[in-house]
Amino acid sequence: MFFVQARNAEGQNRVTGGDEFKIKIRRLDIPIPEEEVMDDKQKKAFDAMLEEDRKVLLDKKAAEKKALLDRIYITPKVIDNEDGTYLVKYKVPEECKCEITVCFNEDGKEEPIRGATFNSSFVAKGNPKVTNEFDGPLMITYINNQLQ
């Protein structure tokens, strides 16, 4: 989890909620599949299929692609604290590294926030009650190391 602090045009922290952010969290350990292109032989075989069989095949491929994309992209929960801060929670199913992109949506136009892309990593070892807290020992150690 992490926080997003909204700011106004003057760079001051906002004190009200209602902003719209789009958070995209992508696992880096699973490659994004390239769009599949049929060669001439595959195209000829596809065209020879009955319309019903083509539909079944396309539906199956679409379901497989959706299942893979659902593994690659993690859906976060964004909680508006109504004070200009937003808590973003998400959970990964296994050890992995992720890339997190945060965009601010204004008038239907998405703009990446400053710093925009962040990386995170997750390991299976450790006590989740200690290692996943904002004031846990890993965070305190990290902050201390950054200040030195």
CNS distance restraints for C-alpha pairs under 8 A (distance, minus, plus):
assign (resid   1 and name CA) (resid  87 and name CA) 7.09 0.50 0.50
assign (resid   1 and name CA) (resid  88 and name CA) 5.36 0.50 0.50
assign (resid   1 and name CA) (resid  89 and name CA) 4.38 0.50 0.50
assign (resid   1 and name CA) (resid  90 and name CA) 6.07 0.50 0.50
assign (resid   2 and name CA) (resid  87 and name CA) 5.95 0.50 0.50
assign (resid   2 and name CA) (resid  88 and name CA) 5.31 0.50 0.50
assign (resid   2 and name CA) (resid  89 and name CA) 6.80 0.50 0.50
assign (resid   3 and name CA) (resid  85 and name CA) 6.60 0.50 0.50
assign (resid   3 and name CA) (resid  86 and name CA) 5.50 0.50 0.50
assign (resid   3 and name CA) (resid  87 and name CA) 4.62 0.50 0.50
assign (resid   3 and name CA) (resid  88 and name CA) 5.96 0.50 0.50
assign (resid   4 and name CA) (resid  85 and name CA) 5.59 0.50 0.50
assign (resid   4 and name CA) (resid  86 and name CA) 5.06 0.50 0.50
assign (resid   4 and name CA) (resid  87 and name CA) 6.54 0.50 0.50
assign (resid   4 and name CA) (resid  88 and name CA) 7.52 0.50 0.50
assign (resid   5 and name CA) (resid  13 and name CA) 6.82 0.50 0.50
assign (resid   5 and name CA) (resid  14 and name CA) 7.59 0.50 0.50
assign (resid   5 and name CA) (resid  84 and name CA) 5.92 0.50 0.50
assign (resid   5 and name CA) (resid  85 and name CA) 4.58 0.50 0.50
assign (resid   5 and name CA) (resid  86 and name CA) 6.55 0.50 0.50
assign (resid   6 and name CA) (resid  13 and name CA) 5.97 0.50 0.50
assign (resid   6 and name CA) (resid  14 and name CA) 5.51 0.50 0.50
assign (resid   6 and name CA) (resid  19 and name CA) 7.68 0.50 0.50
assign (resid   6 and name CA) (resid  84 and name CA) 5.20 0.50 0.50
assign (resid   6 and name CA) (resid  85 and name CA) 6.14 0.50 0.50
assign (resid   6 and name CA) (resid  86 and name CA) 7.96 0.50 0.50
assign (resid   7 and name CA) (resid  11 and name CA) 5.37 0.50 0.50
assign (resid   7 and name CA) (resid  12 and name CA) 5.21 0.50 0.50
assign (resid   7 and name CA) (resid  13 and name CA) 4.36 0.50 0.50
assign (resid   7 and name CA) (resid  14 and name CA) 4.96 0.50 0.50
assign (resid   7 and name CA) (resid  84 and name CA) 7.55 0.50 0.50
assign (resid   8 and name CA) (resid  12 and name CA) 5.52 0.50 0.50
assign (resid   8 and name CA) (resid  13 and name CA) 6.50 0.50 0.50
assign (resid   8 and name CA) (resid  14 and name CA) 6.02 0.50 0.50
assign (resid  13 and name CA) (resid  84 and name CA) 6.89 0.50 0.50
assign (resid  14 and name CA) (resid  83 and name CA) 7.01 0.50 0.50
assign (resid  14 and name CA) (resid  84 and name CA) 4.69 0.50 0.50
assign (resid  14 and name CA) (resid  85 and name CA) 7.96 0.50 0.50
assign (resid  15 and name CA) (resid  82 and name CA) 7.48 0.50 0.50
assign (resid  15 and name CA) (resid  83 and name CA) 4.44 0.50 0.50
assign (resid  15 and name CA) (resid  84 and name CA) 4.63 0.50 0.50
assign (resid  15 and name CA) (resid  85 and name CA) 7.96 0.50 0.50
assign (resid  16 and name CA) (resid  82 and name CA) 5.17 0.50 0.50
assign (resid  16 and name CA) (resid  83 and name CA) 4.35 0.50 0.50
assign (resid  16 and name CA) (resid  84 and name CA) 4.81 0.50 0.50
assign (resid  17 and name CA) (resid  80 and name CA) 6.17 0.50 0.50
assign (resid  17 and name CA) (resid  81 and name CA) 6.64 0.50 0.50
assign (resid  17 and name CA) (resid  82 and name CA) 3.88 0.50 0.50
assign (resid  17 and name CA) (resid  83 and name CA) 5.38 0.50 0.50
assign (resid  17 and name CA) (resid  84 and name CA) 4.96 0.50 0.50
assign (resid  17 and name CA) (resid  85 and name CA) 7.21 0.50 0.50
assign (resid  18 and name CA) (resid  80 and name CA) 7.14 0.50 0.50
assign (resid  18 and name CA) (resid  82 and name CA) 6.94 0.50 0.50
assign (resid  19 and name CA) (resid  84 and name CA) 7.97 0.50 0.50
assign (resid  19 and name CA) (resid 104 and name CA) 7.75 0.50 0.50
assign (resid  19 and name CA) (resid 105 and name CA) 7.69 0.50 0.50
assign (resid  20 and name CA) (resid 104 and name CA) 6.12 0.50 0.50
assign (resid  20 and name CA) (resid 105 and name CA) 5.32 0.50 0.50
assign (resid  20 and name CA) (resid 106 and name CA) 7.32 0.50 0.50
assign (resid  21 and name CA) (resid 102 and name CA) 6.80 0.50 0.50
assign (resid  21 and name CA) (resid 103 and name CA) 5.53 0.50 0.50
assign (resid  21 and name CA) (resid 104 and name CA) 4.56 0.50 0.50
assign (resid  21 and name CA) (resid 105 and name CA) 5.61 0.50 0.50
assign (resid  22 and name CA) (resid 102 and name CA) 5.92 0.50 0.50
assign (resid  22 and name CA) (resid 103 and name CA) 5.11 0.50 0.50
assign (resid  22 and name CA) (resid 104 and name CA) 6.40 0.50 0.50
assign (resid  22 and name CA) (resid 105 and name CA) 6.92 0.50 0.50
assign (resid  22 and name CA) (resid 110 and name CA) 7.75 0.50 0.50
assign (resid  23 and name CA) (resid  76 and name CA) 7.09 0.50 0.50
assign (resid  23 and name CA) (resid 100 and name CA) 7.06 0.50 0.50
assign (resid  23 and name CA) (resid 101 and name CA) 5.79 0.50 0.50
assign (resid  23 and name CA) (resid 102 and name CA) 4.70 0.50 0.50
assign (resid  23 and name CA) (resid 103 and name CA) 6.42 0.50 0.50
assign (resid  24 and name CA) (resid  73 and name CA) 7.17 0.50 0.50
assign (resid  24 and name CA) (resid  74 and name CA) 7.44 0.50 0.50
assign (resid  24 and name CA) (resid  75 and name CA) 7.52 0.50 0.50
assign (resid  24 and name CA) (resid  76 and name CA) 7.90 0.50 0.50
assign (resid  24 and name CA) (resid 100 and name CA) 5.72 0.50 0.50
assign (resid  24 and name CA) (resid 101 and name CA) 5.13 0.50 0.50
assign (resid  24 and name CA) (resid 102 and name CA) 6.56 0.50 0.50
assign (resid  25 and name CA) (resid  73 and name CA) 5.63 0.50 0.50
assign (resid  25 and name CA) (resid  74 and name CA) 5.35 0.50 0.50
assign (resid  25 and name CA) (resid  75 and name CA) 7.07 0.50 0.50
assign (resid  25 and name CA) (resid  76 and name CA) 7.56 0.50 0.50
assign (resid  25 and name CA) (resid  98 and name CA) 6.45 0.50 0.50
assign (resid  25 and name CA) (resid  99 and name CA) 5.76 0.50 0.50
assign (resid  25 and name CA) (resid 100 and name CA) 4.54 0.50 0.50
assign (resid  25 and name CA) (resid 101 and name CA) 6.50 0.50 0.50
assign (resid  26 and name CA) (resid  72 and name CA) 5.62 0.50 0.50
assign (resid  26 and name CA) (resid  73 and name CA) 4.59 0.50 0.50
assign (resid  26 and name CA) (resid  74 and name CA) 6.31 0.50 0.50
assign (resid  26 and name CA) (resid  98 and name CA) 5.39 0.50 0.50
assign (resid  26 and name CA) (resid  99 and name CA) 5.24 0.50 0.50
assign (resid  26 and name CA) (resid 100 and name CA) 6.49 0.50 0.50
assign (resid  27 and name CA) (resid  71 and name CA) 7.87 0.50 0.50
assign (resid  27 and name CA) (resid  72 and name CA) 5.12 0.50 0.50
assign (resid  27 and name CA) (resid  73 and name CA) 6.31 0.50 0.50
assign (resid  27 and name CA) (resid  74 and name CA) 7.54 0.50 0.50
assign (resid  27 and name CA) (resid  96 and name CA) 6.73 0.50 0.50
assign (resid  27 and name CA) (resid  97 and name CA) 5.94 0.50 0.50
assign (resid  27 and name CA) (resid  98 and name CA) 4.39 0.50 0.50
assign (resid  27 and name CA) (resid  99 and name CA) 6.48 0.50 0.50
assign (resid  28 and name CA) (resid  72 and name CA) 7.75 0.50 0.50
assign (resid  28 and name CA) (resid  96 and name CA) 7.21 0.50 0.50
assign (resid  28 and name CA) (resid  97 and name CA) 5.53 0.50 0.50
assign (resid  28 and name CA) (resid  98 and name CA) 5.33 0.50 0.50
assign (resid  28 and name CA) (resid  99 and name CA) 6.74 0.50 0.50
assign (resid  29 and name CA) (resid  96 and name CA) 6.24 0.50 0.50
assign (resid  29 and name CA) (resid  97 and name CA) 6.53 0.50 0.50
assign (resid  29 and name CA) (resid  98 and name CA) 7.96 0.50 0.50
assign (resid  30 and name CA) (resid  72 and name CA) 6.15 0.50 0.50
assign (resid  31 and name CA) (resid  72 and name CA) 7.85 0.50 0.50
assign (resid  32 and name CA) (resid  69 and name CA) 7.67 0.50 0.50
assign (resid  32 and name CA) (resid  72 and name CA) 7.40 0.50 0.50
assign (resid  38 and name CA) (resid  42 and name CA) 5.44 0.50 0.50
assign (resid  38 and name CA) (resid  43 and name CA) 5.68 0.50 0.50
assign (resid  39 and name CA) (resid  43 and name CA) 6.08 0.50 0.50
assign (resid  40 and name CA) (resid  44 and name CA) 6.07 0.50 0.50
assign (resid  41 and name CA) (resid  45 and name CA) 6.30 0.50 0.50
assign (resid  42 and name CA) (resid  46 and name CA) 6.04 0.50 0.50
assign (resid  43 and name CA) (resid  47 and name CA) 6.04 0.50 0.50
assign (resid  44 and name CA) (resid  48 and name CA) 6.23 0.50 0.50
assign (resid  45 and name CA) (resid  49 and name CA) 6.58 0.50 0.50
assign (resid  46 and name CA) (resid  54 and name CA) 6.87 0.50 0.50
assign (resid  49 and name CA) (resid  53 and name CA) 6.16 0.50 0.50
assign (resid  49 and name CA) (resid  54 and name CA) 6.08 0.50 0.50
assign (resid  50 and name CA) (resid  54 and name CA) 6.23 0.50 0.50
assign (resid  51 and name CA) (resid  55 and name CA) 6.27 0.50 0.50
assign (resid  52 and name CA) (resid  56 and name CA) 6.35 0.50 0.50
assign (resid  53 and name CA) (resid  57 and name CA) 6.17 0.50 0.50
assign (resid  54 and name CA) (resid  58 and name CA) 6.10 0.50 0.50
assign (resid  55 and name CA) (resid  59 and name CA) 5.98 0.50 0.50
assign (resid  56 and name CA) (resid  60 and name CA) 6.11 0.50 0.50
assign (resid  57 and name CA) (resid  61 and name CA) 6.22 0.50 0.50
assign (resid  58 and name CA) (resid  62 and name CA) 6.06 0.50 0.50
assign (resid  59 and name CA) (resid  63 and name CA) 6.11 0.50 0.50
assign (resid  60 and name CA) (resid  64 and name CA) 6.20 0.50 0.50
assign (resid  61 and name CA) (resid  65 and name CA) 6.15 0.50 0.50
assign (resid  62 and name CA) (resid  66 and name CA) 6.12 0.50 0.50
assign (resid  63 and name CA) (resid  67 and name CA) 6.12 0.50 0.50
assign (resid  64 and name CA) (resid  68 and name CA) 6.27 0.50 0.50
assign (resid  65 and name CA) (resid  69 and name CA) 6.13 0.50 0.50
assign (resid  66 and name CA) (resid  70 and name CA) 5.99 0.50 0.50
assign (resid  67 and name CA) (resid  71 and name CA) 6.49 0.50 0.50
assign (resid  68 and name CA) (resid  72 and name CA) 6.33 0.50 0.50
assign (resid  69 and name CA) (resid  73 and name CA) 5.93 0.50 0.50
assign (resid  70 and name CA) (resid  74 and name CA) 6.89 0.50 0.50
assign (resid  74 and name CA) (resid  90 and name CA) 7.20 0.50 0.50
assign (resid  74 and name CA) (resid  91 and name CA) 7.62 0.50 0.50
assign (resid  74 and name CA) (resid  92 and name CA) 7.17 0.50 0.50
assign (resid  75 and name CA) (resid  90 and name CA) 6.81 0.50 0.50
assign (resid  76 and name CA) (resid  88 and name CA) 6.39 0.50 0.50
assign (resid  76 and name CA) (resid  89 and name CA) 5.55 0.50 0.50
assign (resid  76 and name CA) (resid  90 and name CA) 4.63 0.50 0.50
assign (resid  76 and name CA) (resid  91 and name CA) 7.76 0.50 0.50
assign (resid  77 and name CA) (resid  88 and name CA) 5.70 0.50 0.50
assign (resid  77 and name CA) (resid  89 and name CA) 5.17 0.50 0.50
assign (resid  77 and name CA) (resid  90 and name CA) 6.35 0.50 0.50
assign (resid  78 and name CA) (resid  86 and name CA) 6.43 0.50 0.50
assign (resid  78 and name CA) (resid  87 and name CA) 5.72 0.50 0.50
assign (resid  78 and name CA) (resid  88 and name CA) 4.56 0.50 0.50
assign (resid  78 and name CA) (resid  89 and name CA) 6.49 0.50 0.50
assign (resid  79 and name CA) (resid  86 and name CA) 5.43 0.50 0.50
assign (resid  79 and name CA) (resid  87 and name CA) 5.01 0.50 0.50
assign (resid  79 and name CA) (resid  88 and name CA) 6.35 0.50 0.50
assign (resid  80 and name CA) (resid  84 and name CA) 7.77 0.50 0.50
assign (resid  80 and name CA) (resid  85 and name CA) 6.57 0.50 0.50
assign (resid  80 and name CA) (resid  86 and name CA) 4.71 0.50 0.50
assign (resid  80 and name CA) (resid  87 and name CA) 6.68 0.50 0.50
assign (resid  81 and name CA) (resid  85 and name CA) 5.66 0.50 0.50
assign (resid  81 and name CA) (resid  86 and name CA) 5.68 0.50 0.50
assign (resid  81 and name CA) (resid  87 and name CA) 7.26 0.50 0.50
assign (resid  82 and name CA) (resid  86 and name CA) 8.00 0.50 0.50
assign (resid  92 and name CA) (resid  96 and name CA) 7.73 0.50 0.50
assign (resid  92 and name CA) (resid 122 and name CA) 7.85 0.50 0.50
assign (resid  94 and name CA) (resid 122 and name CA) 7.62 0.50 0.50
assign (resid  94 and name CA) (resid 123 and name CA) 7.60 0.50 0.50
assign (resid  94 and name CA) (resid 124 and name CA) 6.99 0.50 0.50
assign (resid  95 and name CA) (resid 121 and name CA) 7.55 0.50 0.50
assign (resid  95 and name CA) (resid 122 and name CA) 5.08 0.50 0.50
assign (resid  95 and name CA) (resid 123 and name CA) 4.78 0.50 0.50
assign (resid  95 and name CA) (resid 124 and name CA) 5.82 0.50 0.50
assign (resid  96 and name CA) (resid 121 and name CA) 5.80 0.50 0.50
assign (resid  96 and name CA) (resid 122 and name CA) 5.43 0.50 0.50
assign (resid  96 and name CA) (resid 123 and name CA) 7.05 0.50 0.50
assign (resid  97 and name CA) (resid 119 and name CA) 7.22 0.50 0.50
assign (resid  97 and name CA) (resid 120 and name CA) 5.74 0.50 0.50
assign (resid  97 and name CA) (resid 121 and name CA) 4.17 0.50 0.50
assign (resid  97 and name CA) (resid 122 and name CA) 6.30 0.50 0.50
assign (resid  98 and name CA) (resid 119 and name CA) 5.64 0.50 0.50
assign (resid  98 and name CA) (resid 120 and name CA) 5.20 0.50 0.50
assign (resid  98 and name CA) (resid 121 and name CA) 6.07 0.50 0.50
assign (resid  99 and name CA) (resid 117 and name CA) 6.64 0.50 0.50
assign (resid  99 and name CA) (resid 118 and name CA) 5.74 0.50 0.50
assign (resid  99 and name CA) (resid 119 and name CA) 4.60 0.50 0.50
assign (resid  99 and name CA) (resid 120 and name CA) 6.51 0.50 0.50
assign (resid 100 and name CA) (resid 116 and name CA) 7.92 0.50 0.50
assign (resid 100 and name CA) (resid 117 and name CA) 5.50 0.50 0.50
assign (resid 100 and name CA) (resid 118 and name CA) 5.00 0.50 0.50
assign (resid 100 and name CA) (resid 119 and name CA) 5.98 0.50 0.50
assign (resid 100 and name CA) (resid 120 and name CA) 7.56 0.50 0.50
assign (resid 101 and name CA) (resid 112 and name CA) 7.31 0.50 0.50
assign (resid 101 and name CA) (resid 116 and name CA) 5.50 0.50 0.50
assign (resid 101 and name CA) (resid 117 and name CA) 4.59 0.50 0.50
assign (resid 101 and name CA) (resid 118 and name CA) 6.49 0.50 0.50
assign (resid 102 and name CA) (resid 112 and name CA) 5.86 0.50 0.50
assign (resid 102 and name CA) (resid 113 and name CA) 6.10 0.50 0.50
assign (resid 102 and name CA) (resid 116 and name CA) 5.58 0.50 0.50
assign (resid 102 and name CA) (resid 117 and name CA) 6.90 0.50 0.50
assign (resid 103 and name CA) (resid 110 and name CA) 5.69 0.50 0.50
assign (resid 103 and name CA) (resid 111 and name CA) 5.10 0.50 0.50
assign (resid 103 and name CA) (resid 112 and name CA) 4.05 0.50 0.50
assign (resid 103 and name CA) (resid 113 and name CA) 5.51 0.50 0.50
assign (resid 103 and name CA) (resid 116 and name CA) 7.11 0.50 0.50
assign (resid 104 and name CA) (resid 110 and name CA) 5.49 0.50 0.50
assign (resid 104 and name CA) (resid 111 and name CA) 5.25 0.50 0.50
assign (resid 104 and name CA) (resid 112 and name CA) 6.14 0.50 0.50
assign (resid 104 and name CA) (resid 113 and name CA) 6.33 0.50 0.50
assign (resid 105 and name CA) (resid 109 and name CA) 5.42 0.50 0.50
assign (resid 105 and name CA) (resid 110 and name CA) 4.36 0.50 0.50
assign (resid 105 and name CA) (resid 111 and name CA) 6.40 0.50 0.50
assign (resid 106 and name CA) (resid 110 and name CA) 6.47 0.50 0.50
assign (resid 106 and name CA) (resid 111 and name CA) 7.89 0.50 0.50
assign (resid 112 and name CA) (resid 116 and name CA) 5.14 0.50 0.50
assign (resid 126 and name CA) (resid 130 and name CA) 7.87 0.50 0.50
assign (resid 126 and name CA) (resid 131 and name CA) 6.58 0.50 0.50
assign (resid 127 and name CA) (resid 131 and name CA) 5.94 0.50 0.50
assign (resid 128 and name CA) (resid 132 and name CA) 5.37 0.50 0.50
assign (resid 129 and name CA) (resid 133 and name CA) 6.77 0.50 0.50
assign (resid 130 and name CA) (resid 136 and name CA) 5.29 0.50 0.50
assign (resid 130 and name CA) (resid 137 and name CA) 7.00 0.50 0.50
assign (resid 131 and name CA) (resid 136 and name CA) 5.70 0.50 0.50
assign (resid 131 and name CA) (resid 137 and name CA) 6.80 0.50 0.50
assign (resid 131 and name CA) (resid 138 and name CA) 6.10 0.50 0.50
assign (resid 131 and name CA) (resid 139 and name CA) 8.00 0.50 0.50
assign (resid 132 and name CA) (resid 136 and name CA) 6.84 0.50 0.50
assign (resid 133 and name CA) (resid 139 and name CA) 7.73 0.50 0.50
assign (resid 134 and name CA) (resid 139 and name CA) 6.24 0.50 0.50
assign (resid 135 and name CA) (resid 139 and name CA) 6.10 0.50 0.50
assign (resid 135 and name CA) (resid 140 and name CA) 6.37 0.50 0.50
assign (resid 136 and name CA) (resid 140 and name CA) 6.35 0.50 0.50
assign (resid 137 and name CA) (resid 141 and name CA) 5.97 0.50 0.50
assign (resid 138 and name CA) (resid 142 and name CA) 6.09 0.50 0.50
assign (resid 139 and name CA) (resid 143 and name CA) 6.14 0.50 0.50
assign (resid 140 and name CA) (resid 144 and name CA) 6.12 0.50 0.50
assign (resid 141 and name CA) (resid 145 and name CA) 6.14 0.50 0.50
assign (resid 142 and name CA) (resid 146 and name CA) 6.26 0.50 0.50
assign (resid 143 and name CA) (resid 147 and name CA) 6.27 0.50 0.50
assign (resid 144 and name CA) (resid 148 and name CA) 6.50 0.50 0.50
